[in-house]
Amino acid sequence: MSRPQAVVTGIGIIAPGGSNREAFFQSIVNGASGLRAHEKLKKLGVSGEVAGSVDELYREMEEDERAVQMTYAALDEALADSGLTKEDISKLETRAGLSLSESVPGHIKTMRYIQNNREQKWNDPDGLIEIPSLLSHIVSYIDIRGQAYTTMSACAAGTAGAGIALDAIRNGIADLMVVVGAEPLSDNYIAGFHSLQSMSLGGCVPFDKNRDGMSLGEGAAVFILETLDGAKARGAHIYGELLGYGLSNDAYHITSPDPEGEGAVRTMLMALEDAGLEPGDIDYVNAHGTATELNDLMEMRALSKVFGTEEKQSQVMISSTKAVTGHCLGAAGSVELAATLLAIDRGIVPPTAFLKEQPEPFQELQIVKGNYEERSIQYAMSNSYAFFGHSASIVVGKV
């Protein structure tokens, strides 16, 4: 008996460059950067002053409250896009589930506790051990009654969380999964990446010969994932099908990737095997592409190993969208999965914004720069790599 197919019928997103699905994709396609000078970076006195944020909507909110409100906005858009309501989700009872991805829940409370101590304000240490609340906010907001998962594999979490939701559908655990990736821009991340000396001074440019580091971002992306049969019965618009995923760990270093990209290679090959595809089937890769020296070199090596035949050099198109959004950390894979699904749906490959010159050893990779490419995309892959050696890849296809 064949397993159910899992398809995306609704997308909601709020991210740097776009506060809704259409605005987001237009910024990605046109290379319109959502990176701006940010008061948080100025206040902390870190290297660079540029980050991707949605402060125009949530400036007055605390970081944790902003994460909740961004998620609510993306949830509302995804549900409306799918043609479903909260009541429809509730009626599914235990057949509707949730897969949430974020980076390090609870760190905002820790930073607030440290700041209060510095300012000699009263602190309640019990607050540090409270259960992170975003999952419970989502469950109550749309009345999820089935299985609920939280994935916290750092910057690979969004991609891993989508894969977990895929398993829930095709293993018959759920008929519908709400897939969420959310992350606010926080002092903790800014200070951490500054200490690693990995932040760009003026805005990240992935895969460029003269890149000088990453830019942080924030946002929330939500997907309605359901069975193909259910989507067809409703007459829903289908953006694409989740076909397979891979998770791995290179066990190399807490912050640096294996320079040869062996973990990334394994993950991509696992995703292809799970999808029943070969490297030659993939038309487009949405790369992790952080614009740090170590990640970009590792990723280019890994992509060359998987897609490096002469035949594929002229076919596989590659781009990173982080020059527009910044690195959204635990939500990065979710934001980039949205870009990948919209690329498949519209037949448009977005460019790597502001890329001018690739490093010499990797000229054979067809990294899209300048203008977007109009092209039918049958199969695409989105990659995410993270601290602690985590890596995740997911393959999506046109229905």
C-alpha positions as CSV (number, residue, x, y, z in Angstrom):
1,M,0.0,0.0,0.0
2,S,1.5,3.3,-1.0
3,R,2.1,6.0,1.6
4,P,0.1,9.3,1.5
5,Q,1.8,12.1,-0.4
6,A,2.4,15.4,1.5
7,V,1.7,18.7,-0.4
8,V,1.8,22.3,0.6
9,T,-1.5,24.2,0.1
10,G,-0.9,27.3,2.1
11,I,2.1,29.6,2.8
12,G,2.3,32.5,5.2
13,I,5.5,34.5,5.8
14,I,6.8,37.6,7.4
15,A,10.5,38.3,6.9
16,P,13.0,41.1,6.1
17,G,12.0,42.4,2.7
18,G,8.3,41.4,2.9
19,S,5.6,41.3,5.5
20,N,3.5,38.9,3.4
21,R,4.0,36.1,0.9
22,E,3.8,38.2,-2.3
23,A,6.0,41.0,-1.0
24,F,8.5,38.5,0.3
25,F,8.8,36.7,-3.0
26,Q,9.1,39.9,-5.0
27,S,11.9,41.1,-2.8
28,I,13.7,37.7,-3.3
29,V,13.1,37.7,-7.0
30,N,14.3,41.3,-7.5
31,G,17.2,41.1,-5.1
32,A,15.7,44.0,-3.0
33,S,17.6,43.7,0.3
34,G,15.6,43.8,3.5
35,L,18.9,44.5,5.4
36,R,19.0,47.8,7.2
37,A,21.0,49.7,9.8
38,H,19.5,48.4,13.1
39,E,19.4,50.1,16.5
40,K,20.1,46.9,18.4
41,L,23.4,46.5,16.7
42,K,24.3,50.1,17.3
43,K,23.2,49.9,21.0
44,L,25.4,46.8,21.6
45,G,28.4,48.3,19.8
46,V,29.1,45.3,17.7
47,S,30.8,45.0,14.3
48,G,28.5,46.2,11.5
49,E,25.2,47.9,11.9
50,V,23.1,45.9,9.3
51,A,20.5,43.3,10.0
52,G,17.2,42.0,8.6
53,S,14.3,42.8,10.7
54,V,10.5,43.4,10.7
55,D,10.6,46.2,13.3
56,E,8.3,48.4,11.3
57,L,5.5,46.2,12.6
58,Y,6.8,45.0,16.0
59,R,9.3,47.7,17.2
60,E,7.7,48.3,20.6
61,M,7.4,44.6,21.5
62,E,9.7,42.5,23.6
63,E,11.6,39.9,21.6
64,D,9.5,36.9,22.8
65,E,6.2,38.7,22.2
66,R,7.4,39.8,18.7
67,A,8.1,36.1,17.9
68,V,4.5,35.2,18.9
69,Q,2.9,38.1,16.9
70,M,5.0,37.3,13.8
71,T,3.9,33.7,14.0
72,Y,0.2,34.7,14.4
73,A,0.4,36.9,11.3
74,A,2.1,34.1,9.2
75,L,-0.5,31.5,10.5
76,D,-3.4,33.7,9.5
77,E,-2.0,34.2,6.0
78,A,-1.2,30.5,5.5
79,L,-4.7,29.4,6.6
80,A,-6.4,32.0,4.4
81,D,-4.1,30.9,1.5
82,S,-5.0,27.3,2.0
83,G,-8.8,28.0,2.1
84,L,-9.0,26.5,5.7
85,T,-10.1,28.1,8.9
86,K,-9.1,27.5,12.5
87,E,-12.4,25.7,12.9
88,D,-11.5,23.3,10.1
89,I,-8.2,22.5,11.9
90,S,-10.1,21.9,15.2
91,K,-12.5,19.5,13.5
92,L,-9.6,17.3,12.5
93,E,-8.9,16.7,16.2
94,T,-5.9,14.4,16.6
95,R,-5.5,14.1,12.8
96,A,-4.0,17.7,12.7
97,G,-0.6,18.2,14.2
98,L,2.1,20.9,14.6
99,S,5.8,21.0,13.8
100,L,7.6,24.1,15.2
101,S,11.2,25.0,14.6
102,E,13.2,27.6,16.5
103,S,16.8,27.9,17.6
104,V,17.2,28.2,21.4
105,P,13.9,28.7,23.2
106,G,14.4,30.5,26.5
107,H,17.5,32.5,25.7
108,I,15.5,35.7,25.7
109,K,14.5,35.2,29.3
110,T,18.1,34.5,30.2
111,M,19.3,37.7,28.5
112,R,16.6,39.7,30.3
113,Y,17.7,38.2,33.6
114,I,21.3,39.1,33.0
115,Q,20.4,42.6,32.0
116,N,18.2,43.1,35.1
117,N,21.2,42.0,37.2
118,R,23.5,44.5,35.5
119,E,20.9,47.2,36.2
120,Q,20.4,46.0,39.8
121,K,16.7,45.4,39.2
122,W,14.8,42.7,41.0
123,N,15.0,39.3,39.3
124,D,12.8,36.2,39.7
125,P,15.0,33.2,39.0
126,D,12.0,30.9,38.7
127,G,11.3,32.6,35.4
128,L,14.4,31.0,33.9
129,I,12.9,27.5,34.2
130,E,9.5,28.2,32.7
131,I,8.7,26.1,29.7
132,P,9.2,28.2,26.4
133,S,5.8,29.3,25.4
134,L,5.7,29.7,21.6
135,L,4.5,26.1,21.0
136,S,1.6,26.5,23.5
137,H,0.7,29.9,22.0
138,I,0.3,28.2,18.5
139,V,-1.5,25.2,19.8
140,S,-4.1,27.3,21.6
141,Y,-4.3,29.9,18.7
142,I,-5.5,27.4,16.1
143,D,-6.6,24.5,18.5
144,I,-4.2,21.9,17.4
145,R,-5.2,18.6,19.1
146,G,-2.8,16.1,17.5
147,Q,0.9,15.5,17.9
148,A,3.1,18.6,18.4
149,Y,6.9,18.7,17.9
150,T,9.5,21.3,18.5
151,T,12.8,21.1,16.6
152,M,15.8,23.0,18.0
153,S,18.7,22.0,15.8
154,A,20.0,25.6,15.5
155,C,20.1,26.9,12.0
156,A,19.0,23.6,10.5
157,A,15.8,23.5,12.5
158,G,13.4,24.9,9.9
159,T,14.4,22.3,7.3
160,A,14.4,19.5,9.8
161,G,11.0,20.5,11.2
162,A,9.5,20.3,7.7
163,G,11.0,16.8,7.3
164,I,9.4,15.7,10.6
165,A,6.0,17.0,9.4
166,L,6.5,15.1,6.1
167,D,7.0,11.9,8.1
168,A,3.8,12.5,10.1
169,I,1.8,12.7,6.9
170,R,3.3,9.8,5.0
171,N,3.4,7.5,8.0
172,G,-0.3,8.0,8.6
173,I,0.0,9.9,11.9
174,A,-1.7,13.0,10.6
175,D,-3.8,14.2,7.7
176,L,-2.6,17.8,8.1
177,M,0.4,19.4,9.6
178,V,0.9,23.0,10.4
179,V,4.6,23.7,9.9
180,V,6.1,26.7,11.6
181,G,9.6,28.3,11.8
182,A,10.0,31.4,13.9
183,E,12.9,33.4,15.3
184,P,13.2,37.0,16.6
185,L,16.3,39.1,16.3
186,S,17.8,39.1,19.8
187,D,20.7,40.5,21.7
188,N,22.0,37.0,22.5
189,Y,22.5,36.1,18.9
190,I,24.0,39.5,18.0
191,A,26.5,39.3,20.8
192,G,27.3,35.6,20.0
193,F,28.0,36.1,16.3
194,H,30.0,39.3,17.0
195,S,32.2,37.3,19.4
196,L,32.9,34.9,16.5
197,Q,33.9,37.9,14.3
198,S,31.6,36.5,11.6
199,M,29.2,39.5,11.0
200,S,29.3,41.5,7.8
201,L,30.0,45.2,8.1
202,G,27.7,46.3,5.3
203,G,25.4,43.4,4.4
204,C,26.1,39.8,3.4
205,V,26.8,38.7,-0.2
206,P,26.9,34.9,-0.3
207,F,29.4,33.1,-2.5
208,D,31.1,36.4,-3.5
209,K,34.9,36.5,-3.7
210,N,34.9,39.6,-1.5
211,R,32.3,38.5,1.0
212,D,33.0,39.7,4.6
213,G,30.5,37.7,6.7
214,M,26.9,37.0,7.6
215,S,24.0,39.3,8.4
216,L,21.4,38.3,11.0
217,G,17.7,38.3,10.3
218,E,14.4,37.3,11.8
219,G,11.0,36.2,10.7
220,A,8.3,33.5,10.7
221,A,7.2,31.2,8.0
222,V,4.2,28.9,8.1
223,F,3.1,26.0,5.8
224,I,-0.1,24.0,5.6
225,L,0.9,20.5,4.7
226,E,-1.7,18.0,3.9
227,T,-2.3,14.8,2.0
228,L,-2.5,15.0,-1.7
229,D,-5.9,13.3,-1.7
230,G,-7.2,15.8,0.9
231,A,-5.9,18.8,-1.1
232,K,-7.5,17.5,-4.3
233,A,-10.8,16.8,-2.7
234,R,-10.9,20.5,-1.5
235,G,-9.7,21.8,-4.9
236,A,-6.8,23.5,-3.1
237,H,-4.0,25.2,-4.9
238,I,-0.8,23.1,-4.5
239,Y,2.5,24.8,-4.3
240,G,4.5,21.6,-4.3
241,E,5.1,18.2,-2.7
242,L,7.6,17.4,0.0
243,L,9.4,14.4,-1.4
244,G,12.2,13.5,1.0
245,Y,14.7,14.8,3.5
246,G,18.0,14.1,5.1
247,L,19.5,14.9,8.5
248,S,23.1,14.4,9.5
249,N,26.0,15.7,11.6
250,D,29.6,16.1,10.6
251,A,30.8,15.8,14.3
252,Y,33.6,18.2,13.4
253,H,33.4,21.4,15.5
254,I,31.0,23.4,17.6
255,T,30.9,26.3,15.2
256,S,33.0,25.4,12.2
257,P,31.8,23.0,9.5
258,D,33.9,20.1,8.1
259,P,35.8,22.0,5.4
260,E,35.3,19.2,2.9
261,G,31.5,19.3,3.4
262,E,31.2,15.6,4.1
263,G,28.2,16.0,6.4
264,A,26.5,18.3,3.9
265,V,27.1,15.7,1.1
266,R,25.6,12.9,3.2
267,T,22.6,15.0,4.0
268,M,21.9,15.9,0.3
269,L,22.3,12.3,-0.8
270,M,20.0,11.0,2.0
271,A,17.3,13.5,0.9
272,L,17.7,12.4,-2.7
273,E,17.5,8.7,-1.8
274,D,14.4,9.4,0.4
275,A,12.8,11.2,-2.5
276,G,13.7,8.4,-5.0
277,L,15.7,10.8,-7.1
278,E,19.2,11.2,-8.5
279,P,21.3,14.4,-8.4
280,G,20.7,14.9,-12.2
281,D,16.9,15.3,-11.4
282,I,17.4,18.5,-9.4
283,D,16.8,21.7,-11.3
284,Y,17.4,24.2,-8.5
285,V,19.2,24.3,-5.1
286,N,18.4,27.0,-2.5
287,A,21.7,27.0,-0.8
288,H,22.4,27.8,2.9
289,G,24.8,30.5,1.7
290,T,25.6,32.5,4.8
291,A,28.5,34.5,3.2
292,T,31.0,33.5,5.9
293,E,34.3,32.3,4.6
294,L,34.1,28.8,6.1
295,N,30.4,28.0,5.3
296,D,30.5,29.1,1.7
297,L,33.7,27.2,0.9
298,M,32.3,24.1,2.6
299,E,29.0,24.4,0.8
300,M,30.5,25.0,-2.6
301,R,32.7,21.9,-2.2
302,A,29.7,19.8,-1.1
303,L,27.6,21.0,-4.0
304,S,30.5,20.2,-6.4
305,K,30.7,16.7,-5.0
306,V,27.0,16.0,-5.4
307,F,26.2,17.9,-8.6
308,G,29.6,18.2,-10.1
309,T,29.4,16.1,-13.2
310,E,29.8,18.0,-16.5
311,E,26.2,17.2,-17.4
312,K,24.9,18.8,-14.3
313,Q,27.2,21.8,-14.3
314,S,25.1,23.3,-17.1
315,Q,21.7,22.4,-15.5
316,V,21.6,22.8,-11.7
317,M,20.9,26.4,-10.8
318,I,22.0,27.5,-7.3
319,S,21.2,30.7,-5.3
320,S,21.2,31.9,-1.7
321,T,18.5,34.3,-0.6
322,K,20.2,35.5,2.6
323,A,21.5,38.7,1.0
324,V,17.8,39.8,1.1
325,T,16.6,38.3,4.4
326,G,19.7,37.9,6.4
327,H,20.2,34.7,8.4
328,C,17.0,33.9,10.2
329,L,18.7,31.2,12.3
330,G,16.1,28.7,13.6
331,A,13.6,30.0,11.0
332,A,16.1,30.1,8.1
333,G,15.2,26.8,6.7
334,S,11.5,27.7,6.8
335,V,12.0,31.1,5.1
336,E,14.1,29.4,2.4
337,L,11.6,26.6,1.9
338,A,9.0,29.2,1.3
339,A,11.3,30.8,-1.3
340,T,11.9,27.4,-2.9
341,L,8.2,26.4,-3.1
342,L,7.3,29.8,-4.6
343,A,10.1,29.4,-7.1
344,I,8.6,26.0,-8.2
345,D,5.1,27.4,-8.3
346,R,6.0,30.5,-10.4
347,G,8.8,28.9,-12.5
348,I,11.3,31.6,-11.3
349,V,14.8,31.0,-10.0
350,P,15.7,33.9,-7.6
351,P,19.2,35.3,-7.9
352,T,21.9,35.6,-5.2
353,A,21.5,39.3,-4.7
354,F,24.6,41.5,-5.1
355,L,26.9,38.6,-6.1
356,K,29.5,39.8,-8.5
357,E,32.4,37.3,-8.7
358,Q,32.6,33.7,-7.5
359,P,35.9,32.4,-6.1
360,E,38.1,30.8,-8.8
361,P,37.9,27.1,-7.7
362,F,34.1,27.1,-8.0
363,Q,33.4,28.8,-11.3
364,E,31.8,25.6,-12.7
365,L,28.8,26.0,-10.3
366,Q,25.9,27.8,-11.9
367,I,25.1,30.3,-9.2
368,V,22.4,32.6,-10.3
369,K,23.4,36.3,-10.0
370,G,22.1,39.5,-11.4
371,N,18.6,38.9,-12.6
372,Y,16.3,36.1,-11.8
373,E,15.8,33.2,-14.3
374,E,12.5,32.1,-15.7
375,R,12.6,28.3,-15.8
376,S,10.3,25.4,-15.2
377,I,11.4,23.7,-12.0
378,Q,10.3,20.1,-11.5
379,Y,12.5,19.3,-8.5
380,A,14.3,21.5,-6.1
381,M,16.4,21.1,-2.9
382,S,16.8,23.4,0.1
383,N,19.8,23.1,2.3
384,S,20.5,24.2,5.9
385,Y,23.7,23.9,8.0
386,A,24.1,24.8,11.6
387,F,26.4,24.9,14.6
388,F,27.2,21.7,16.4
389,G,27.5,20.0,13.0
390,H,23.8,19.8,12.2
391,S,22.8,19.6,8.6
392,A,19.5,19.2,6.8
393,S,18.3,19.0,3.2
394,I,14.8,18.7,1.8
395,V,13.6,17.9,-1.7
396,V,10.4,19.4,-3.1
397,G,8.7,18.8,-6.4
398,K,6.0,20.2,-8.7
399,V,2.7,18.4,-8.6
